[in-house]
Amino acid sequence: RREEREAWQRHKQQLEEGQEAAMSAVRSLHAAQVEAFEAQEDQLQQRIASLTDALAARDAELAELNEALEELEAEKRRDLSEAQAESAREKGRLQHCHRQRVRQLEGRYEREQQALRSFVLSSAKSMLSHANVEKALKRVDVWSDSEDDSSASEDEARPARA
C-alpha cells in the first residue's frame, strides 16, 4: 500500500506540477493578453483624445464659420437695404425730374398755344381790316366811278344844250 501511496503521491505531485505549469502558462498568457489589452486601451485612449481634440477644433472652426456667415448675411442685408434705399431715392429723384420736365413742357405748350392763338387772332384782325379797307376802297371806287359818270353825263349834256 505504501507503494500505491507513493505512486499516488507522485502522480498527485505530477498532476499538481502539470496543473501548476498549466496555470503558470495560463497566467503568463493572461498577463500577456492583459498587457496587450492595456496597450490597445492606451492606444484607443490616445486616439479618443486625438479625435476629441480634432472634434473640438472642428466645432470651434464651425462656430467661427457660422459667425462669419451670420456677419456676411447681416452685411448682405445692410447692403441690400442700402441699395433699396438708394434705388428709392434715385427713383424719387427721377420722378421729380420727370414731373419738372412735364411741367416745363406743359408750360411751353401753353405758351406756344397762346402765341398761336394770338397770331391767329392778329392775322384774323389784319385780314378783316384789310378786307374792310378793300371793301371801303371798292365803295370809294364805285362812288368815284359814279361821280365820274355823272360829271361826264353832265359834260355831254352841256354841249348839246348849247
Disulfide bonds with the S-S distance in Angstrom:
none
